[in-house]
Amino acid sequence: MDRKEMEKFEKENLASYAVLSNDYERGGGVQKHDYRTIFQRDRDRILHSKAFRRLEYKTQVFATEVGDHLRTRLTHSLEVYQLSQTVAKILDLNCDVVEAISLGHDLGHAPFGHAGEGILNELIVEDTGEKCFKHNIQSIRILKFLEKKYHKYEGLKISIPVLEGILKHTNLPENIPDYCKGLSVDIPHSVTLEGQIVEMTDEIAQMTHDLDDYLRFGIIDIDELVEFKIFDSVNNFYKEKYDYNIKKKIFSSKNHGKKRKGETFIRCLVDYLVTKLAQDSEEIIYDKEGIEPFKLSNKLIKFNSSSSSNSIKKFKKETSKLIENNYVIGKMDERGEYIIRCLYEHYKEAPENLPSKTKRKYKNAEDKKEELITIVDFIAGMTDRFALEKYNEIFQLR
């Protein structure tokens, strides 16, 4: 099947409100491929980027050296991809679009997780008075400018629907740079259903798989989770759908230890949330008329009933309380923040120590703010491991 046949297949088989490959151009003189659609090429360009490979050694919750089975930004992105594919297939949407958005949505994350993102933004605010570092914006910056694989143009020439979905997978910041202005920034949510799917499955993956890491690391006890209201929702879902009583067969059995109970709860919770999201969204969409990509004024991919939505929000709030004052996570975050602050201050004082390509960009910067952003780009692109190596290399020599 060549590209034209695939485009024809999309038009004949996907829902009328799906994003279709033939409706979009890449621009910049990039010719269409004979055997891959525009969104398949987006996915492939993201997959083969350096920024994607670096996600393997970037923190999700726990520093990457803590344990072999804990999530990283890479495994998180793959989990979002898998969940979003499931929902997209149920709703007859374009799986290639959600795949590309899922794999690219966290490219802009700094080392050391959300603590790294927070400290980089704080440092920029201290020096410029403006908030200008957020990982979704940085993902767009990487894809449009910082990844360099082609001689004819900057960046990877990713299509608008994929860039828009990546930008909107989380909240937009106050200051949106000019290079994002073509991505419907006046609307806070994604204006494609494919983009909205990734936003929701990203939340599901964070809520469930991060929780799995908390259980594995002993931050949260499984007996605490059983008391939450959402456990009853999951148990009732399994009783109705599969005639399987989780509480009776797993949690009341003496044959299953806490590890098995935790794994079972997470697995069932993911199944419940993804199935509920797909079913609820299907009901919402079928009640609407004239749904078109880039003309969506409301979120349509969501949990429909207020009871489900409130139950999930309450669960997120309750689990957040259990970990927000955790000593281990707090110490990891402090260490990450300290390392990033030291690196930032060092390169500000000694930009000659930047690598050659970054140094050239620094020297060509038009003003002080652009110089600082060049340093931030360099640090944000580091893995946890590389940041630690650079810190040890610089500060052990002093």
NORJO-V254400 format. One record per residue. N is the residue number from 1. RES is the residue in three letters. D_FIRST is the distance of its C-alpha to the first C-alpha in Angstrom with 1 decimal. Layout:
n/res/d_first
N/RES/D_FIRST
N/RES/D_FIRST
This chain:
n/res/d_first
1/MET/0.0
2/ASP/3.8
3/ARG/6.8
4/LYS/8.1
5/GLU/5.8
6/MET/6.5
7/GLU/9.9
8/LYS/10.3
9/PHE/9.6
10/GLU/12.2
11/LYS/14.6
12/GLU/14.7
13/ASN/14.9
14/LEU/16.7
15/ALA/20.5
16/SER/22.0
17/TYR/23.5
18/ALA/20.5
19/VAL/19.7
20/LEU/16.6
21/SER/14.8
22/ASN/15.3
23/ASP/19.0
24/TYR/19.8
25/GLU/20.4
26/ARG/21.3
27/GLY/24.2
28/GLY/26.3
29/GLY/24.6
30/VAL/21.4
31/GLN/18.6
32/LYS/15.1
33/HIS/12.6
34/ASP/9.8
35/TYR/7.3
36/ARG/9.5
37/THR/11.1
38/ILE/14.9
39/PHE/15.7
40/GLN/13.6
41/ARG/15.5
42/ASP/18.7
43/ARG/18.4
44/ASP/17.9
45/ARG/20.8
46/ILE/23.0
47/LEU/22.2
48/HIS/23.3
49/SER/26.3
50/LYS/29.8
51/ALA/30.8
52/PHE/28.3
53/ARG/29.7
54/ARG/33.2
55/LEU/32.7
56/GLU/33.3
57/TYR/37.0
58/LYS/37.6
59/THR/39.7
60/GLN/38.4
61/VAL/41.9
62/PHE/43.6
63/ALA/43.8
64/THR/41.2
65/GLU/44.0
66/VAL/45.5
67/GLY/43.3
68/ASP/40.2
69/HIS/39.0
70/LEU/39.4
71/ARG/36.6
72/THR/35.7
73/ARG/33.7
74/LEU/30.7
75/THR/30.9
76/HIS/31.7
77/SER/28.5
78/LEU/26.4
79/GLU/28.4
80/VAL/27.8
81/TYR/24.0
82/GLN/24.2
83/LEU/26.5
84/SER/24.6
85/GLN/21.3
86/THR/23.3
87/VAL/24.8
88/ALA/21.7
89/LYS/20.0
90/ILE/23.2
91/LEU/23.4
92/ASP/19.7
93/LEU/19.6
94/ASN/17.0
95/CYS/17.0
96/ASP/15.6
97/VAL/18.7
98/VAL/21.1
99/GLU/19.9
100/ALA/20.6
101/ILE/23.9
102/SER/25.0
103/LEU/24.5
104/GLY/26.2
105/HIS/28.9
106/ASP/31.7
107/LEU/31.2
108/GLY/34.4
109/HIS/36.6
110/ALA/39.8
111/PRO/41.1
112/PHE/43.2
113/GLY/41.3
114/HIS/42.7
115/ALA/46.1
116/GLY/44.6
117/GLU/43.0
118/GLY/46.3
119/ILE/48.5
120/LEU/46.5
121/ASN/46.7
122/GLU/50.4
123/LEU/51.1
124/ILE/49.5
125/VAL/51.6
126/GLU/54.7
127/ASP/54.2
128/THR/52.8
129/GLY/53.6
130/GLU/50.0
131/LYS/47.4
132/CYS/44.3
133/PHE/42.5
134/LYS/40.1
135/HIS/37.0
136/ASN/34.6
137/ILE/36.0
138/GLN/35.8
139/SER/32.1
140/ILE/31.5
141/ARG/33.9
142/ILE/32.1
143/LEU/28.6
144/LYS/30.2
145/PHE/32.8
146/LEU/33.6
147/GLU/30.5
148/LYS/30.5
149/LYS/27.7
150/TYR/27.2
151/HIS/29.9
152/LYS/29.2
153/TYR/29.6
154/GLU/30.9
155/GLY/28.9
156/LEU/25.1
157/LYS/24.4
158/ILE/23.0
159/SER/22.1
160/ILE/24.9
161/PRO/23.6
162/VAL/23.3
163/LEU/26.6
164/GLU/28.3
165/GLY/27.3
166/ILE/28.6
167/LEU/31.8
168/LYS/32.5
169/HIS/31.9
170/THR/35.7
171/ASN/38.6
172/LEU/38.9
173/PRO/42.0
174/GLU/44.9
175/ASN/44.1
176/ILE/40.6
177/PRO/40.0
178/ASP/39.1
179/TYR/35.7
180/CYS/34.7
181/LYS/36.0
182/GLY/32.6
183/LEU/31.4
184/SER/33.4
185/VAL/36.3
186/ASP/38.6
187/ILE/36.9
188/PRO/37.3
189/HIS/34.4
190/SER/30.7
191/VAL/29.7
192/THR/26.3
193/LEU/26.1
194/GLU/23.6
195/GLY/26.4
196/GLN/29.0
197/ILE/27.3
198/VAL/27.5
199/GLU/31.1
200/MET/32.1
201/THR/30.3
202/ASP/31.8
203/GLU/35.1
204/ILE/34.5
205/ALA/33.5
206/GLN/36.6
207/MET/38.8
208/THR/37.8
209/HIS/36.8
210/ASP/39.6
211/LEU/41.9
212/ASP/40.7
213/ASP/41.9
214/TYR/45.1
215/LEU/45.8
216/ARG/45.0
217/PHE/47.3
218/GLY/50.0
219/ILE/50.0
220/ILE/49.7
221/ASP/51.0
222/ILE/49.0
223/ASP/52.2
224/GLU/52.2
225/LEU/48.7
226/VAL/49.7
227/GLU/52.3
228/PHE/49.7
229/LYS/48.9
230/ILE/45.2
231/PHE/45.8
232/ASP/47.1
233/SER/44.1
234/VAL/41.7
235/ASN/44.0
236/ASN/44.2
237/PHE/40.4
238/TYR/40.1
239/LYS/43.0
240/GLU/41.5
241/LYS/37.9
242/TYR/38.3
243/ASP/42.1
244/TYR/42.6
245/ASN/45.5
246/ILE/44.8
247/LYS/48.4
248/LYS/49.9
249/LYS/47.7
250/ILE/47.1
251/PHE/49.5
252/SER/52.6
253/SER/52.0
254/LYS/54.1
255/ASN/51.5
256/HIS/49.1
257/GLY/50.0
258/LYS/49.2
259/LYS/46.1
260/ARG/44.6
261/LYS/45.7
262/GLY/44.1
263/GLU/40.7
264/THR/40.8
265/PHE/41.7
266/ILE/39.0
267/ARG/36.3
268/CYS/37.6
269/LEU/38.1
270/VAL/34.5
271/ASP/33.3
272/TYR/35.8
273/LEU/35.0
274/VAL/31.2
275/THR/31.5
276/LYS/34.3
277/LEU/32.4
278/ALA/29.3
279/GLN/31.7
280/ASP/34.0
281/SER/31.4
282/GLU/29.8
283/GLU/33.3
284/ILE/33.9
285/ILE/30.7
286/TYR/31.2
287/ASP/34.7
288/LYS/33.6
289/GLU/32.5
290/GLY/30.7
291/ILE/29.0
292/GLU/27.0
293/PRO/25.7
294/PHE/28.4
295/LYS/30.9
296/LEU/31.8
297/SER/35.6
298/ASN/35.9
299/LYS/34.4
300/LEU/32.5
301/ILE/31.1
302/LYS/34.4
303/PHE/36.8
304/ASN/38.2
305/SER/41.6
306/SER/44.3
307/SER/45.5
308/SER/42.2
309/SER/42.0
310/ASN/45.6
311/SER/45.4
312/ILE/42.5
313/LYS/44.4
314/LYS/47.6
315/PHE/45.9
316/LYS/44.5
317/LYS/48.0
318/GLU/49.8
319/THR/47.6
320/SER/48.0
321/LYS/51.7
322/LEU/51.7
323/ILE/50.1
324/GLU/51.3
325/ASN/54.5
326/ASN/53.3
327/TYR/55.1
328/VAL/52.4
329/ILE/49.7
330/GLY/52.3
331/LYS/53.3
332/MET/49.7
333/ASP/49.2
334/GLU/52.6
335/ARG/51.8
336/GLY/48.4
337/GLU/50.1
338/TYR/52.9
339/ILE/50.7
340/ILE/48.7
341/ARG/51.9
342/CYS/53.5
343/LEU/50.5
344/TYR/50.3
345/GLU/54.1
346/HIS/54.0
347/TYR/51.4
348/LYS/53.2
349/GLU/56.4
350/ALA/54.9
351/PRO/51.8
352/GLU/52.4
353/ASN/51.1
354/LEU/47.6
355/PRO/45.0
356/SER/44.9
357/LYS/41.8
358/THR/43.0
359/LYS/46.5
360/ARG/45.4
361/LYS/43.7
362/TYR/46.9
363/LYS/49.1
364/ASN/47.1
365/ALA/47.2
366/GLU/48.9
367/ASP/51.0
368/LYS/52.1
369/LYS/49.4
370/GLU/46.6
371/GLU/48.3
372/LEU/48.3
373/ILE/44.7
374/THR/43.8
375/ILE/45.7
376/VAL/44.0
377/ASP/40.5
378/PHE/41.6
379/ILE/43.1
380/ALA/40.3
381/GLY/37.8
382/MET/39.9
383/THR/39.2
384/ASP/42.1
385/ARG/42.8
386/PHE/42.8
387/ALA/45.0
388/LEU/47.5
389/GLU/47.5
390/LYS/48.2
391/TYR/50.9
392/ASN/52.6
393/GLU/52.4
394/ILE/53.9
395/PHE/56.6
396/GLN/57.7
397/LEU/58.7
398/ARG/61.1
